[in-house]
Amino acid sequence: MTMTQIYNTEELARLDPQSIPHHVAIIPDGNRRWAARYGHDASYGHQHGADNLIRIVQAAKALGVKVVTFYIFSTENWNRSQDEIDALMWLLQSYLIDQCDTMIENGIRLQTIGNLSKIPKEVQDTIAETKRYTAACDQVDMVLAVNYGSRDEICRACKQIVDDCLSKKLNSSDIDEGLLNSYLDTATWSDPDLFIRTSGEKRISNFLTWQISYSELYIAEALWPEFTPAHLLEAVCCFQNRERRHGN
């Protein structure tokens, strides 16, 4: 989809095409509350939330965003009921199977962050297959954070650095911010420019805490299944109206 297929002329007039965030990170929060509002169980909300992922990636791509990272299953989510966990894993697998052709048609490359070794083998296989099928797509990266937690990510990186020091691949004097960054799951991409959380919650929730040190934060009141391309445009316009200081 092109920008004009998603946004009208009046909406686009608000946008500075020279100041588009390269990387947008999103906590798509509010699926369960949205489902409860309409008298349904959590799985109903998660299904509708999943349906919104591709739509928002397409809108982001139309705006010129190159990377969209979604927090879809955290290391803390294992504390939920087994029924909900099973439903989420099934949903992830079926979603990737159903959406693979759409990803390819729209130039969307699937990537993941997080410790995939702990999720069911069949889901791991589907993720790997979808990555392989979309590997040549080069218009936008859709990064799914699966069994991801920032503390876990940093611990895994530190363990690998220690191992590499012990095996003489590294010296302790080599360790600095840049080196640690290269061991993180997100080393492939630049840090997020814009960090969005839906549902009005003002928490980071262990998501990309290292990487969002200088990101602009935007809290959207809409629950995730209600978050539209217009909401994304509003977030980007807000981003463009801020002066980024990068700690200065």
N, C-alpha and C positions, 0 to 999 in steps of 0.2 A: 504493500500500500504506500502511496505517496502522501506527502504532507497535506496536500489539498484534498485528498480523499478522506482524511480524518478530521482536519481542522478547517473552519471557514475563514474567509478573508479577514473578518473582524478579529478573530482570535489570533491569527498569525501576525496582525499588525502590532500586537503587544510584544512580539518576540524579537530579540536581537540575534540574528543568525550567526553573528561573529562571536557570541559568548555562550555557546551550548556546552553543558557539562559533558565531558567525555565518558565518565563512569558514574552511574547512578546506582546506589544500593538501597534496597527496599525491605523493610519488615512488613510483610503483608498481614497485618494483625486484624482480628475481628471476625473471623469466619464463624466461630462458635456463637458469639453474641448475635451475629446476623441471623443464624439459623434459629436460635432460641426466640428471637423477635417474631419469627413467622411460625413458631410452633413445631420446629423440626429438630432432629438430633444433630450432633456435631458433624457427622459424615456428610450431611446435606450441605452444610456450610463450607466444608472443605472442598466438596465437588465444585460448587459455584466459585469458590476462591481459585481453584485450579483453572477453571475456564477463563478466568480473567488474566492469567499470566501472559499468554500469547498476545492478547489484545493490547496489553500495556507495553510489551516488548515492541510490537508493531508501531505503536504510537511513539515510543522512544526512538525507534529507528527513523521514523519519519521526521522527527525533530533534529536528527543528526547525532544522537547519543550512540556510542559505540559499544558500551558494556552495561548490562543491567544485571545486578546480582540480587537474588531473592533468598531470604532466610526462610526455608520451608520446613526444616526439621532440625531442631537443636539437640545438643547433647542432653539438655534437661527434659526434652520431650519423652524420654524413656520412662519418666515418672508417671506418665499418663496411664490410663487403663489399657490392658493388653488388647481389648477389642478396638479401641481407638488407634493404637499403634498399628495393629494389623490392617485396619481400614486405610490408614495413611500410606502404608507401604504398598498396598494393593492399588491405591489411587495413583501413586507416583508411577508405578509400573505401567498401568493401563493408560495413564495420561501420555507418557512418552511414546507408547506404541501408537496411540490414536493421533498424536500431533506431529509425528516425525515427518510425514509428507509436507505438512503445513510449514514446518521449520525450513525444510529444503526449498520449498517454493518461495519463501520470504527471505532467504539468505541468512537464516538464524542458526548460528553454531552453538550447540550445547556444550557447556563445560560444568564442572562441579568443584566444590571445595568441601572439606570435611573428611572424616575418617570413614570411608565407605566399607571397610573390612567388617564392620559390625552390623551392617544391614543384611537382610536376606540375600542369599546367593543369586536367586532368580532376578531380584531387583538390580543387583550389581551387574548382572549380565545384560539386562535391558538398557541400563545406563551406558555401558560400554558399547553396545550395538548402536545406540542413538548417537553417541559421540562419533563413532566411525562413519555412520551414514551422513552426518552433518559436517564432517571435518573440512570439506571444501567450501562451506558457506563462509562468506567474508563480509557481510554487511553489518552484523551486530552479534555480539556474544551474549547468550543468555546463560548466566552462571547460577546454578542451584546449590545452595548451601545445605548439605544433607549430612546429618549427624555431625553438625558443626557447632563448635563453641570456641570463642576466641581464646579462652584460657587453655583449652585443650590444644588448640593449634599452636600456641606459643610453647607449651610444654613439649609437644612433639618436635617442634623446631629445635628447642634447646637440647633435647636428648640426642638428636641427630648431629648437632654441632659438637656435643661432648664426644660422641662416637668418632666423629671425623678428627677431632683433636687427638684422641687416644690412638687412632690409627695413623697419625702423622700426616693426614691430608690437610690439616689446618694447624696453625699456631694460635695460641690464645691471643697474641697481639693482633691477629687478623680480625678479631671480633669487634664489630661496630654496628651501628644501626643498619647500614647497607647490607652487611652480611646476614644479619638476622632476617631482614626483609626478604632476602633471596631464599631463605629456608621456609618461608611461610607458604601456605596453600595458594595465596594470591600473587605469588611472585611474577606470574605472567602478565599481570595488568597493573596499570597505574592505580594509585589509591582513589577511592571514590571522591568525586567533587561534591556530590549532593547525596545526602542521606535522608531518606523519607521513611517515616513510620505512620501507618494508618491507624485509625480508631481512636485518635486523640491521646493515646498513652505517651507519656514523656519519659521513656526509658530506653536504654540501649540494649539491654537484655543479652549481654555477652556476645554481641555481634560485631565483628570487625573492629574491636576496640583499639588495636594498634593502628589500623589503616585509616580510621576516621579522625585522627588527631586534628586535622585541619579541614575536614569536610564541613560544608554548610548543612545544618540540620533543619528539617522541615517536618512539622507535625500536621498531618491531615486528619480532620475530624471524621471523615467518611470511613466506614468499615470497609475492609478490603473488597468484598464482593460488589460494593457500590462505588469503588474507586474507578474513575473514568479517565479517558484521555484528556478531558478538560481539567480534571484535578491535577494530572501530570503537568499539563501546560502551566497551570497556576504555580506549581512548585518550581518549575524551571524559571518562570518570570520572577518569582521571589528570589531565587538564586541569583539572577542577573542584576537585581537591584541592590545586592549586598556588596560591600567592599571586602574582598578576601585578603586577610592579613597574614595567613600562614604563621601565626604566632608572633608576628612583629607588633 
